[in-house]
Amino acid sequence: MSTTLSPGKPSSGQIRAGRSRELRLVISGAENNMLGRTSSTDAALSASLAKDLDGSFEALVVRFQDRLFSFALRLTGRREDAEEVAQDAFVRAYRALKTYPPERVRTMVLKAWLYQVTLNVARNRLRRKRHPTMSLDEGHENGRRSAAREAPDDPENRPDARFEVKRQRADIASLVARLPERYRAPLILRYVEGLKLEEVAAILKQPLGTTKSNVHRAINALREALSESRRAGARS
């Protein structure tokens, strides 16, 4: 296998502050439109991989490298770590596919499986590095809104307003990165990657109720942290 990976900077799912000072996690419009087409194309890709893994694997990398890099970046909080996690995930995926019978490869749900491989790689890396995490007792909120076109005279289009939005995005990304992995992963899969709760539970190999609970606790933790950050900013 001689596939060169060069994950680019994710262009979707960016964090944006709204007028209501509420933040949400959403998928961009372009990415959302793609969701309806991925099931059929993924099935075709699975069939191609089952027939000719070496000849089709580059197509798999092209299809998923940005998504896996974006997912890894939000899990690790560091671009360098995310690049290594994404590349290692593809290497492991290739090695695993080499050992699977064609029938199994043909019926695989590639997206969920690749998220699972990436999550396992990131978990192993985080265990070694042990980045500090945020206590859920202190709580925190998160959110996102897709970027919309704004009129030139819109107050939010002023340079100072755009700077504030960028600062808030960075703050929220930092808060997400500080969540314990068992809460960070389901939150990202659900609200950034746009997966259904059932899909998230399958990727994490846990009961649906546990997934729902962890997502709920993560949102509450982020809400509290964001409120505390605003209070601290008001005092300074």
PyRosetta script that sets phi, psi and omega in degrees:
from pyrosetta import init, pose_from_sequence

init()
pose = pose_from_sequence("MSTTLSPGKPSSGQIRAGRSRELRLVISGAENNMLGRTSSTDAALSASLAKDLDGSFEALVVRFQDRLFSFALRLTGRREDAEEVAQDAFVRAYRALKTYPPERVRTMVLKAWLYQVTLNVARNRLRRKRHPTMSLDEGHENGRRSAAREAPDDPENRPDARFEVKRQRADIASLVARLPERYRAPLILRYVEGLKLEEVAAILKQPLGTTKSNVHRAINALREALSESRRAGARS")
pose.set_psi(1, 129.6)
pose.set_omega(1, -178.5)
pose.set_phi(2, -134.6)
pose.set_psi(2, 57.1)
pose.set_omega(2, -180.0)
pose.set_phi(3, -97.8)
pose.set_psi(3, 127.0)
pose.set_omega(3, 179.2)
pose.set_phi(4, -92.8)
pose.set_psi(4, 126.6)
pose.set_omega(4, -179.5)
pose.set_phi(5, -100.4)
pose.set_psi(5, 133.9)
pose.set_omega(5, 177.5)
pose.set_phi(6, -143.2)
pose.set_psi(6, 71.2)
pose.set_omega(6, -176.8)
pose.set_phi(7, -57.9)
pose.set_psi(7, 133.1)
pose.set_omega(7, 178.3)
pose.set_phi(8, -94.6)
pose.set_psi(8, 172.8)
pose.set_omega(8, 179.1)
pose.set_phi(9, -69.4)
pose.set_psi(9, 128.9)
pose.set_omega(9, -178.4)
pose.set_phi(10, -61.1)
pose.set_psi(10, 139.8)
pose.set_omega(10, -176.6)
pose.set_phi(11, -108.3)
pose.set_psi(11, -1.7)
pose.set_omega(11, -176.4)
pose.set_phi(12, -120.2)
pose.set_psi(12, 169.9)
pose.set_omega(12, 175.6)
pose.set_phi(13, 66.5)
pose.set_psi(13, 29.8)
pose.set_omega(13, -177.3)
pose.set_phi(14, -75.2)
pose.set_psi(14, 153.7)
pose.set_omega(14, -177.0)
pose.set_phi(15, -86.3)
pose.set_psi(15, 132.4)
pose.set_omega(15, -178.4)
pose.set_phi(16, -142.0)
pose.set_psi(16, 138.1)
pose.set_omega(16, 179.6)
pose.set_phi(17, -87.6)
pose.set_psi(17, 137.5)
pose.set_omega(17, 178.1)
pose.set_phi(18, -99.9)
pose.set_psi(18, 174.3)
pose.set_omega(18, -179.0)
pose.set_phi(19, -64.0)
pose.set_psi(19, -28.0)
pose.set_omega(19, -178.0)
pose.set_phi(20, -81.4)
pose.set_psi(20, 6.5)
pose.set_omega(20, -178.3)
pose.set_phi(21, 61.8)
pose.set_psi(21, 20.0)
pose.set_omega(21, 177.1)
pose.set_phi(22, -104.4)
pose.set_psi(22, 143.0)
pose.set_omega(22, -177.9)
pose.set_phi(23, -118.4)
pose.set_psi(23, 141.2)
pose.set_omega(23, -177.7)
pose.set_phi(24, -133.9)
pose.set_psi(24, 158.8)
pose.set_omega(24, 174.6)
pose.set_phi(25, -103.2)
pose.set_psi(25, 121.2)
pose.set_omega(25, 179.1)
pose.set_phi(26, -140.3)
pose.set_psi(26, 167.5)
pose.set_omega(26, 173.8)
pose.set_phi(27, -98.2)
pose.set_psi(27, 144.4)
pose.set_omega(27, 179.5)
pose.set_phi(28, -63.8)
pose.set_psi(28, 159.3)
pose.set_omega(28, -178.6)
pose.set_phi(29, -59.7)
pose.set_psi(29, -42.7)
pose.set_omega(29, -179.4)
pose.set_phi(30, -63.1)
pose.set_psi(30, -42.5)
pose.set_omega(30, -179.3)
pose.set_phi(31, -68.4)
pose.set_psi(31, -36.7)
pose.set_omega(31, 179.4)
pose.set_phi(32, -63.7)
pose.set_psi(32, -38.5)
pose.set_omega(32, 179.0)
pose.set_phi(33, -65.0)
pose.set_psi(33, -26.9)
pose.set_omega(33, -179.0)
pose.set_phi(34, -75.0)
pose.set_psi(34, -23.3)
pose.set_omega(34, -173.7)
pose.set_phi(35, -60.7)
pose.set_psi(35, -34.7)
pose.set_omega(35, -179.0)
pose.set_phi(36, -71.3)
pose.set_psi(36, -19.2)
pose.set_omega(36, -177.9)
pose.set_phi(37, -98.0)
pose.set_psi(37, -13.1)
pose.set_omega(37, -170.3)
pose.set_phi(38, -72.0)
pose.set_psi(38, -31.6)
pose.set_omega(38, -175.4)
pose.set_phi(39, -62.3)
pose.set_psi(39, -44.9)
pose.set_omega(39, -179.1)
pose.set_phi(40, -70.3)
pose.set_psi(40, -41.4)
pose.set_omega(40, -179.3)
pose.set_phi(41, -68.9)
pose.set_psi(41, -36.1)
pose.set_omega(41, 177.1)
pose.set_phi(42, -65.2)
pose.set_psi(42, -38.6)
pose.set_omega(42, 178.2)
pose.set_phi(43, -63.5)
pose.set_psi(43, -40.4)
pose.set_omega(43, 177.9)
pose.set_phi(44, -65.4)
pose.set_psi(44, -39.3)
pose.set_omega(44, 178.8)
pose.set_phi(45, -65.7)
pose.set_psi(45, -41.1)
pose.set_omega(45, 177.3)
pose.set_phi(46, -59.2)
pose.set_psi(46, -42.8)
pose.set_omega(46, 178.8)
pose.set_phi(47, -63.4)
pose.set_psi(47, -39.8)
pose.set_omega(47, 179.1)
pose.set_phi(48, -66.5)
pose.set_psi(48, -40.8)
pose.set_omega(48, 178.7)
pose.set_phi(49, -64.1)
pose.set_psi(49, -38.3)
pose.set_omega(49, 179.4)
pose.set_phi(50, -65.8)
pose.set_psi(50, -31.7)
pose.set_omega(50, -177.9)
pose.set_phi(51, -84.6)
pose.set_psi(51, -40.4)
pose.set_omega(51, -175.8)
pose.set_phi(52, -151.2)
pose.set_psi(52, 87.9)
pose.set_omega(52, -175.6)
pose.set_phi(53, -61.8)
pose.set_psi(53, -50.5)
pose.set_omega(53, -177.1)
pose.set_phi(54, -63.6)
pose.set_psi(54, -36.3)
pose.set_omega(54, -179.3)
pose.set_phi(55, -77.8)
pose.set_psi(55, -18.7)
pose.set_omega(55, -175.3)
pose.set_phi(56, -110.8)
pose.set_psi(56, -10.4)
pose.set_omega(56, -172.8)
pose.set_phi(57, -66.0)
pose.set_psi(57, -34.2)
pose.set_omega(57, 178.3)
pose.set_phi(58, -60.6)
pose.set_psi(58, -35.3)
pose.set_omega(58, 177.7)
pose.set_phi(59, -64.1)
pose.set_psi(59, -36.2)
pose.set_omega(59, 177.5)
pose.set_phi(60, -65.4)
pose.set_psi(60, -42.2)
pose.set_omega(60, 178.6)
pose.set_phi(61, -61.5)
pose.set_psi(61, -47.1)
pose.set_omega(61, -179.8)
pose.set_phi(62, -61.2)
pose.set_psi(62, -39.8)
pose.set_omega(62, -177.1)
pose.set_phi(63, -66.6)
pose.set_psi(63, -39.9)
pose.set_omega(63, -168.1)
pose.set_phi(64, -115.6)
pose.set_psi(64, -3.4)
pose.set_omega(64, -172.6)
pose.set_phi(65, -63.0)
pose.set_psi(65, -40.5)
pose.set_omega(65, -179.5)
pose.set_phi(66, -67.2)
pose.set_psi(66, -41.1)
pose.set_omega(66, 179.2)
pose.set_phi(67, -63.6)
pose.set_psi(67, -45.0)
pose.set_omega(67, -177.5)
pose.set_phi(68, -70.4)
pose.set_psi(68, -37.0)
pose.set_omega(68, 176.1)
pose.set_phi(69, -63.4)
pose.set_psi(69, -44.8)
pose.set_omega(69, 179.1)
pose.set_phi(70, -60.5)
pose.set_psi(70, -44.6)
pose.set_omega(70, 178.6)
pose.set_phi(71, -62.0)
pose.set_psi(71, -45.7)
pose.set_omega(71, 179.9)
pose.set_phi(72, -64.8)
pose.set_psi(72, -37.1)
pose.set_omega(72, 179.9)
pose.set_phi(73, -63.8)
pose.set_psi(73, -40.8)
pose.set_omega(73, -179.6)
pose.set_phi(74, -73.6)
pose.set_psi(74, -26.2)
pose.set_omega(74, 177.0)
pose.set_phi(75, -76.0)
pose.set_psi(75, -41.1)
pose.set_omega(75, -173.7)
pose.set_phi(76, -95.0)
pose.set_psi(76, -28.7)
pose.set_omega(76, -179.4)
pose.set_phi(77, 79.8)
pose.set_psi(77, 2.0)
pose.set_omega(77, -178.6)
pose.set_phi(78, -134.1)
pose.set_psi(78, 130.8)
pose.set_omega(78, -177.7)
pose.set_phi(79, -60.7)
pose.set_psi(79, -43.3)
pose.set_omega(79, -178.5)
pose.set_phi(80, -61.9)
pose.set_psi(80, -44.1)
pose.set_omega(80, 178.6)
pose.set_phi(81, -63.7)
pose.set_psi(81, -41.3)
pose.set_omega(81, -178.0)
pose.set_phi(82, -63.3)
pose.set_psi(82, -40.6)
pose.set_omega(82, 179.0)
pose.set_phi(83, -61.9)
pose.set_psi(83, -43.7)
pose.set_omega(83, -179.5)
pose.set_phi(84, -68.5)
pose.set_psi(84, -39.0)
pose.set_omega(84, 178.7)
pose.set_phi(85, -63.3)
pose.set_psi(85, -46.3)
pose.set_omega(85, -178.7)
pose.set_phi(86, -62.6)
pose.set_psi(86, -44.5)
pose.set_omega(86, -179.4)
pose.set_phi(87, -65.9)
pose.set_psi(87, -42.5)
pose.set_omega(87, 178.6)
pose.set_phi(88, -63.5)
pose.set_psi(88, -36.9)
pose.set_omega(88, 179.2)
pose.set_phi(89, -62.4)
pose.set_psi(89, -41.4)
pose.set_omega(89, 178.8)
pose.set_phi(90, -68.1)
pose.set_psi(90, -37.9)
pose.set_omega(90, 177.5)
pose.set_phi(91, -62.1)
pose.set_psi(91, -45.4)
pose.set_omega(91, 179.7)
pose.set_phi(92, -65.9)
pose.set_psi(92, -38.0)
pose.set_omega(92, 178.7)
pose.set_phi(93, -62.7)
pose.set_psi(93, -44.1)
pose.set_omega(93, 179.4)
pose.set_phi(94, -61.2)
pose.set_psi(94, -46.9)
pose.set_omega(94, -179.6)
pose.set_phi(95, -62.0)
pose.set_psi(95, -39.2)
pose.set_omega(95, 179.1)
pose.set_phi(96, -66.9)
pose.set_psi(96, -45.0)
pose.set_omega(96, -179.3)
pose.set_phi(97, -61.4)
pose.set_psi(97, -31.9)
pose.set_omega(97, 178.6)
pose.set_phi(98, -61.3)
pose.set_psi(98, -29.8)
pose.set_omega(98, -176.4)
pose.set_phi(99, -92.6)
pose.set_psi(99, -11.7)
pose.set_omega(99, -176.6)
pose.set_phi(100, -84.4)
pose.set_psi(100, 143.6)
pose.set_omega(100, 173.5)
pose.set_phi(101, -68.3)
pose.set_psi(101, 152.2)
pose.set_omega(101, -178.1)
pose.set_phi(102, -54.6)
pose.set_psi(102, -35.6)
pose.set_omega(102, -179.1)
pose.set_phi(103, -62.1)
pose.set_psi(103, -39.3)
pose.set_omega(103, 179.8)
pose.set_phi(104, -69.5)
pose.set_psi(104, -43.5)
pose.set_omega(104, -180.0)
pose.set_phi(105, -61.7)
pose.set_psi(105, -40.1)
pose.set_omega(105, -176.4)
pose.set_phi(106, -63.8)
pose.set_psi(106, -29.0)
pose.set_omega(106, -176.7)
pose.set_phi(107, -102.0)
pose.set_psi(107, 7.1)
pose.set_omega(107, -177.2)
pose.set_phi(108, -73.1)
pose.set_psi(108, 145.6)
pose.set_omega(108, 169.5)
pose.set_phi(109, -93.0)
pose.set_psi(109, 95.9)
pose.set_omega(109, -167.8)
pose.set_phi(110, -60.4)
pose.set_psi(110, -44.1)
pose.set_omega(110, -175.1)
pose.set_phi(111, -60.7)
pose.set_psi(111, -50.9)
pose.set_omega(111, -179.4)
pose.set_phi(112, -62.9)
pose.set_psi(112, -40.5)
pose.set_omega(112, -179.3)
pose.set_phi(113, -64.7)
pose.set_psi(113, -42.3)
pose.set_omega(113, -179.8)
pose.set_phi(114, -68.4)
pose.set_psi(114, -36.2)
pose.set_omega(114, 174.3)
pose.set_phi(115, -61.2)
pose.set_psi(115, -40.8)
pose.set_omega(115, -179.4)
pose.set_phi(116, -64.4)
pose.set_psi(116, -43.8)
pose.set_omega(116, 177.6)
pose.set_phi(117, -61.9)
pose.set_psi(117, -45.0)
pose.set_omega(117, -179.8)
pose.set_phi(118, -63.4)
pose.set_psi(118, -41.8)
pose.set_omega(118, 178.8)
pose.set_phi(119, -61.5)
pose.set_psi(119, -42.8)
pose.set_omega(119, 179.5)
pose.set_phi(120, -63.5)
pose.set_psi(120, -41.4)
pose.set_omega(120, 177.9)
pose.set_phi(121, -63.7)
pose.set_psi(121, -44.8)
pose.set_omega(121, -179.8)
pose.set_phi(122, -63.8)
pose.set_psi(122, -40.9)
pose.set_omega(122, 178.7)
pose.set_phi(123, -60.2)
pose.set_psi(123, -44.7)
pose.set_omega(123, 179.4)
pose.set_phi(124, -62.2)
pose.set_psi(124, -39.9)
pose.set_omega(124, -179.8)
pose.set_phi(125, -68.4)
pose.set_psi(125, -41.5)
pose.set_omega(125, -179.4)
pose.set_phi(126, -67.7)
pose.set_psi(126, -34.0)
pose.set_omega(126, 177.6)
pose.set_phi(127, -62.4)
pose.set_psi(127, -37.2)
pose.set_omega(127, 180.0)
pose.set_phi(128, -71.7)
pose.set_psi(128, -37.4)
pose.set_omega(128, -174.4)
pose.set_phi(129, -88.8)
pose.set_psi(129, -30.0)
pose.set_omega(129, 177.8)
pose.set_phi(130, 52.6)
pose.set_psi(130, 60.0)
pose.set_omega(130, 175.2)
pose.set_phi(131, -66.0)
pose.set_psi(131, 145.8)
pose.set_omega(131, 177.0)
pose.set_phi(132, -63.6)
pose.set_psi(132, 142.1)
pose.set_omega(132, 179.9)
pose.set_phi(133, -120.9)
pose.set_psi(133, 168.4)
pose.set_omega(133, -176.4)
pose.set_phi(134, -94.9)
pose.set_psi(134, 136.2)
pose.set_omega(134, 177.4)
pose.set_phi(135, -72.5)
pose.set_psi(135, 136.1)
pose.set_omega(135, 178.3)
pose.set_phi(136, -72.8)
pose.set_psi(136, -15.3)
pose.set_omega(136, 176.1)
pose.set_phi(137, -67.1)
pose.set_psi(137, -23.3)
pose.set_omega(137, 179.1)
pose.set_phi(138, -90.2)
pose.set_psi(138, -14.4)
pose.set_omega(138, 176.5)
pose.set_phi(139, 62.4)
pose.set_psi(139, 173.3)
pose.set_omega(139, 177.9)
pose.set_phi(140, 176.2)
pose.set_psi(140, 153.2)
pose.set_omega(140, 178.1)
pose.set_phi(141, -117.2)
pose.set_psi(141, 160.2)
pose.set_omega(141, 179.4)
pose.set_phi(142, -141.9)
pose.set_psi(142, 162.8)
pose.set_omega(142, 176.4)
pose.set_phi(143, -175.2)
pose.set_psi(143, 173.7)
pose.set_omega(143, -174.2)
pose.set_phi(144, -162.0)
pose.set_psi(144, 147.9)
pose.set_omega(144, 174.2)
pose.set_phi(145, -144.9)
pose.set_psi(145, 134.4)
pose.set_omega(145, -177.3)
pose.set_phi(146, -66.0)
pose.set_psi(146, 144.7)
pose.set_omega(146, -178.3)
pose.set_phi(147, -68.2)
pose.set_psi(147, 129.1)
pose.set_omega(147, -179.7)
pose.set_phi(148, -116.4)
pose.set_psi(148, 155.8)
pose.set_omega(148, 176.3)
pose.set_phi(149, -70.0)
pose.set_psi(149, 138.7)
pose.set_omega(149, -178.0)
pose.set_phi(150, -124.8)
pose.set_psi(150, 147.9)
pose.set_omega(150, 179.1)
pose.set_phi(151, -66.1)
pose.set_psi(151, 148.7)
pose.set_omega(151, -177.4)
pose.set_phi(152, -56.5)
pose.set_psi(152, -29.9)
pose.set_omega(152, -177.4)
pose.set_phi(153, -92.3)
pose.set_psi(153, 5.7)
pose.set_omega(153, 178.3)
pose.set_phi(154, -65.6)
pose.set_psi(154, 129.0)
pose.set_omega(154, 179.6)
pose.set_phi(155, -54.7)
pose.set_psi(155, -31.4)
pose.set_omega(155, -178.2)
pose.set_phi(156, -73.6)
pose.set_psi(156, -9.2)
pose.set_omega(156, -179.4)
pose.set_phi(157, -91.6)
pose.set_psi(157, -2.7)
pose.set_omega(157, 178.4)
pose.set_phi(158, -68.2)
pose.set_psi(158, 152.8)
pose.set_omega(158, -179.5)
pose.set_phi(159, -56.2)
pose.set_psi(159, -40.0)
pose.set_omega(159, -179.0)
pose.set_phi(160, -67.2)
pose.set_psi(160, -35.7)
pose.set_omega(160, 179.0)
pose.set_phi(161, -69.1)
pose.set_psi(161, -40.9)
pose.set_omega(161, 178.7)
pose.set_phi(162, -64.7)
pose.set_psi(162, -37.3)
pose.set_omega(162, 177.6)
pose.set_phi(163, -63.0)
pose.set_psi(163, -41.1)
pose.set_omega(163, 179.9)
pose.set_phi(164, -65.0)
pose.set_psi(164, -39.7)
pose.set_omega(164, 177.9)
pose.set_phi(165, -61.9)
pose.set_psi(165, -44.7)
pose.set_omega(165, 179.0)
pose.set_phi(166, -61.5)
pose.set_psi(166, -39.8)
pose.set_omega(166, 179.5)
pose.set_phi(167, -64.2)
pose.set_psi(167, -42.5)
pose.set_omega(167, 179.7)
pose.set_phi(168, -66.4)
pose.set_psi(168, -36.6)
pose.set_omega(168, 175.9)
pose.set_phi(169, -59.9)
pose.set_psi(169, -45.3)
pose.set_omega(169, -179.4)
pose.set_phi(170, -63.8)
pose.set_psi(170, -40.2)
pose.set_omega(170, 179.0)
pose.set_phi(171, -61.1)
pose.set_psi(171, -46.0)
pose.set_omega(171, -177.3)
pose.set_phi(172, -68.0)
pose.set_psi(172, -41.6)
pose.set_omega(172, 177.6)
pose.set_phi(173, -59.1)
pose.set_psi(173, -38.6)
pose.set_omega(173, 178.5)
pose.set_phi(174, -66.0)
pose.set_psi(174, -40.6)
pose.set_omega(174, 179.3)
pose.set_phi(175, -65.1)
pose.set_psi(175, -41.4)
pose.set_omega(175, 178.2)
pose.set_phi(176, -62.4)
pose.set_psi(176, -43.1)
pose.set_omega(176, -178.1)
pose.set_phi(177, -64.5)
pose.set_psi(177, -23.9)
pose.set_omega(177, -177.9)
pose.set_phi(178, -88.0)
pose.set_psi(178, -7.6)
pose.set_omega(178, 176.7)
pose.set_phi(179, -66.1)
pose.set_psi(179, 146.1)
pose.set_omega(179, 171.7)
pose.set_phi(180, -56.1)
pose.set_psi(180, 145.2)
pose.set_omega(180, -173.7)
pose.set_phi(181, -57.0)
pose.set_psi(181, -34.4)
pose.set_omega(181, -177.3)
pose.set_phi(182, -67.8)
pose.set_psi(182, -18.2)
pose.set_omega(182, 175.1)
pose.set_phi(183, -101.8)
pose.set_psi(183, -34.3)
pose.set_omega(183, -178.3)
pose.set_phi(184, -64.8)
pose.set_psi(184, -45.8)
pose.set_omega(184, -175.8)
pose.set_phi(185, -60.8)
pose.set_psi(185, -51.4)
pose.set_omega(185, 179.5)
pose.set_phi(186, -65.0)
pose.set_psi(186, -33.3)
pose.set_omega(186, 178.0)
pose.set_phi(187, -62.9)
pose.set_psi(187, -46.4)
pose.set_omega(187, -179.2)
pose.set_phi(188, -66.4)
pose.set_psi(188, -45.1)
pose.set_omega(188, -179.4)
pose.set_phi(189, -61.7)
pose.set_psi(189, -38.6)
pose.set_omega(189, -176.5)
pose.set_phi(190, -76.9)
pose.set_psi(190, -50.3)
pose.set_omega(190, -168.9)
pose.set_phi(191, -102.1)
pose.set_psi(191, -20.5)
pose.set_omega(191, 176.7)
pose.set_phi(192, -96.8)
pose.set_psi(192, -48.6)
pose.set_omega(192, -179.5)
pose.set_phi(193, -83.0)
pose.set_psi(193, -12.9)
pose.set_omega(193, 173.4)
pose.set_phi(194, 75.1)
pose.set_psi(194, 24.5)
pose.set_omega(194, -179.6)
pose.set_phi(195, -82.6)
pose.set_psi(195, 153.9)
pose.set_omega(195, 174.9)
pose.set_phi(196, -71.4)
pose.set_psi(196, 156.2)
pose.set_omega(196, -179.8)
pose.set_phi(197, -58.9)
pose.set_psi(197, -36.8)
pose.set_omega(197, 178.5)
pose.set_phi(198, -63.2)
pose.set_psi(198, -38.9)
pose.set_omega(198, 177.7)
pose.set_phi(199, -67.3)
pose.set_psi(199, -40.9)
pose.set_omega(199, 178.7)
pose.set_phi(200, -61.8)
pose.set_psi(200, -44.7)
pose.set_omega(200, 179.6)
pose.set_phi(201, -61.1)
pose.set_psi(201, -39.4)
pose.set_omega(201, 179.6)
pose.set_phi(202, -66.0)
pose.set_psi(202, -41.9)
pose.set_omega(202, 179.5)
pose.set_phi(203, -64.2)
pose.set_psi(203, -41.4)
pose.set_omega(203, -178.1)
pose.set_phi(204, -82.8)
pose.set_psi(204, -7.3)
pose.set_omega(204, 179.6)
pose.set_phi(205, 56.1)
pose.set_psi(205, 52.4)
pose.set_omega(205, 179.3)
pose.set_phi(206, -141.6)
pose.set_psi(206, 160.2)
pose.set_omega(206, 179.0)
pose.set_phi(207, -59.9)
pose.set_psi(207, 150.2)
pose.set_omega(207, -179.9)
pose.set_phi(208, -58.3)
pose.set_psi(208, -40.3)
pose.set_omega(208, 179.5)
pose.set_phi(209, -60.9)
pose.set_psi(209, -38.4)
pose.set_omega(209, 177.8)
pose.set_phi(210, -65.0)
pose.set_psi(210, -42.1)
pose.set_omega(210, 178.9)
pose.set_phi(211, -62.2)
pose.set_psi(211, -46.4)
pose.set_omega(211, 178.7)
pose.set_phi(212, -59.3)
pose.set_psi(212, -43.8)
pose.set_omega(212, -179.6)
pose.set_phi(213, -63.0)
pose.set_psi(213, -43.5)
pose.set_omega(213, -178.5)
pose.set_phi(214, -67.3)
pose.set_psi(214, -38.9)
pose.set_omega(214, 176.7)
pose.set_phi(215, -63.9)
pose.set_psi(215, -43.6)
pose.set_omega(215, -179.7)
pose.set_phi(216, -62.1)
pose.set_psi(216, -44.5)
pose.set_omega(216, -179.4)
pose.set_phi(217, -66.2)
pose.set_psi(217, -37.3)
pose.set_omega(217, 178.9)
pose.set_phi(218, -64.4)
pose.set_psi(218, -43.4)
pose.set_omega(218, 179.6)
pose.set_phi(219, -63.3)
pose.set_psi(219, -44.2)
pose.set_omega(219, 178.9)
pose.set_phi(220, -62.7)
pose.set_psi(220, -40.2)
pose.set_omega(220, 179.4)
pose.set_phi(221, -63.4)
pose.set_psi(221, -42.7)
pose.set_omega(221, 179.5)
pose.set_phi(222, -67.5)
pose.set_psi(222, -37.0)
pose.set_omega(222, 178.9)
pose.set_phi(223, -61.7)
pose.set_psi(223, -45.0)
pose.set_omega(223, 179.5)
pose.set_phi(224, -66.1)
pose.set_psi(224, -41.2)
pose.set_omega(224, -179.4)
pose.set_phi(225, -65.2)
pose.set_psi(225, -40.6)
pose.set_omega(225, 178.8)
pose.set_phi(226, -64.8)
pose.set_psi(226, -40.7)
pose.set_omega(226, 177.8)
pose.set_phi(227, -62.9)
pose.set_psi(227, -42.5)
pose.set_omega(227, 179.3)
pose.set_phi(228, -64.8)
pose.set_psi(228, -38.6)
pose.set_omega(228, 178.4)
pose.set_phi(229, -63.4)
pose.set_psi(229, -39.8)
pose.set_omega(229, 178.2)
pose.set_phi(230, -67.9)
pose.set_psi(230, -39.6)
pose.set_omega(230, 178.4)
pose.set_phi(231, -64.0)
pose.set_psi(231, -40.1)
pose.set_omega(231, 179.1)
pose.set_phi(232, -65.4)
pose.set_psi(232, -38.4)
pose.set_omega(232, 177.6)
pose.set_phi(233, -65.9)
pose.set_psi(233, -35.2)
pose.set_omega(233, 179.1)
pose.set_phi(234, -70.0)
pose.set_psi(234, -31.4)
pose.set_omega(234, -179.4)
pose.set_phi(235, -77.9)
pose.set_psi(235, -25.9)
pose.set_omega(235, -175.5)
pose.set_phi(236, -80.8)
pose.dump_pdb("model.pdb")
